[in-house]
């Protein structure tokens, strides 16, 4: 009889915890309803400069690695490819759809050790800061092979410097 009571109590607690998580996620989405939807992947994104396999970690408010953006599927961690095109960056996310970051919206790229529940070795994540509508956000990506991090960062920096050179002309 004690085992039955313990099992029943455990099931009730687990269901209660899942309900609280679901209510919290729903409240976060409601608070973030003013965040603009990302632009769709364009028909002509330009030449593909670099592509790498890895994991899309999340998109958070810029500078706040714990404030995960829940709307538009941006807070869901998934397997993804990151591709740098002449027109921007594509995070081709499995199960969540593509996330297109136009080159004009890019602000910074850097290496970090964690964000939104994903913590890795020092400088293990590539973090791209950009503007989603009016909101500055950070998007984290972890490359499958560690050696690809520096190549991805270099490709994004090259894209950003090419955009700045065009603005100056």
N, C-alpha and C positions, 0 to 999 in steps of 0.2 A: 504494500500500500504506500509506503514511503517513496518508492521509486516512481510510482504513478503521480503522486503529488509533486515531486521534484520535476518530473518531465513536463507536467502541465504548467507549472510555474515558469519553467524555462521557456516554453512555447509562448506563453502570454507575454513575458518580458521581451522576447525577440520580436514579436508582432508589434508591441508598443514602441520599441526602438525604431523599427522600420517605418512605422507611422510618423514618428517625430522627424525622422530624416526626410521623408516625403513632404511633410508640412513645411519644413525649413526650406527645402529646395523650391517649393511652390511659392513661398513668401519672397525668396530671393528673386525669382523670375518676375514676380509682380513689382518689386522695387526697381528692377532694371528694365521695365517695359519701355522706357524712353530711349534706350540705346538703339541706334539705327541698325538695320540689318546689313550684313556685309554685301558688297557688290557681287554680282554673279561673275563667273569666269568668262572673260570676253572671248568673242569668236576669233579675234586676231590679237593674241597676247604678245606677239613678237617672237623672236628667236629664243629657243630654250638654251640658257647659258650653262646650267648645272642642275643635276637631279641627284637626290640621295634618299635612301630608305631610312625609316626610323619610327619614332612615336611622337604624335602630336600630344603634348602634355595638357595644355589648357590656355585660355586667354583670361587675363586678369586685368584689373584696373592698373594703369601704369604706376609703377613704384610701390604697389601694394600686392606682394606676391601671394597673399592669402585671400584677396577679394576676387574670387573666381566669377567670371561672367557666365551666367546660367542661360541667358536668352540665346536664341538662334543656334542652339547646339554647341556653343563655343566652350562650354565647361566640361565637355565629355572627352576623356582621355581615350585615344584610339591609335591603332597602327596607321601610319601615313607615309607618303612621300612628300618631300619638300622639293619644289622645282622653282628655280629662278629664271624668269623670262625677262625680255627687254622691257616689258610693261609692268612687271611686279613679281610677287612671290605667290605661288600656289601651294597650299597645304592640301594635298589630295587625300582626304581622310576616309578611311574605310568605315562604312556604316553611318557616317555623319554628314557626308557630302563635302564638296570642295569649299575651301576658304581662300578667297582671292584677296590679296593685299596689294593695292595699286602702288606703283613706285612713288607716285607723288605724295602718298600718305606716310611713307617711311620716315622715321625720325632717327633711329639708332639701332645698332645690333651689338650684342655683347654676350659674354659667356657668364653663366651663373651656376650655382650649385643646387638650386632648388626653387620650386614654386608650386603653390596649390596642391600640397600633399605629395609631391614627387621630389625626393631629395637624393642626390647622387654625389659622386666625387666632385672635388673642386673643379669648377669650370666645365661641368659635364653637360649643361644644357645651353643650347643656342636660344637666346631671347631677343625677339624683334619688337621694338617699340614702334607703334604706328597710331594713326588716328582713325577711329571707327566712327564716322560722322563727326560729331564734335567732341567725342570722348577719347582721350589718350589711353591706349591699352598696350599690354605686353602679351606676346604670344610665345609660348615655350615649345621647343622641339628638341628631342634627343635623337641623335643619329645612331643608327644600328652599329656602325663601326666607329670607334673613337677617332680614328685618323681623319674621318670625313668632316669633323666639326670645323677645323680651320679652313677647309676648302669651301664649306657652306658660308662661313662668315666672310671670307674673302670675296665670294661671288656676290653676296648681298652688299658689302661695302663698295664693290665695283659698280653695282647697279645704282647705289645711292650717289656715288661721286659722278657718274654719267648724268644723272638727273640734275645735279647741282650745276654741272658744266653747261647743260642745255638752258637752265634758268638764267645763267649769267650772259648768255649770247644775245 
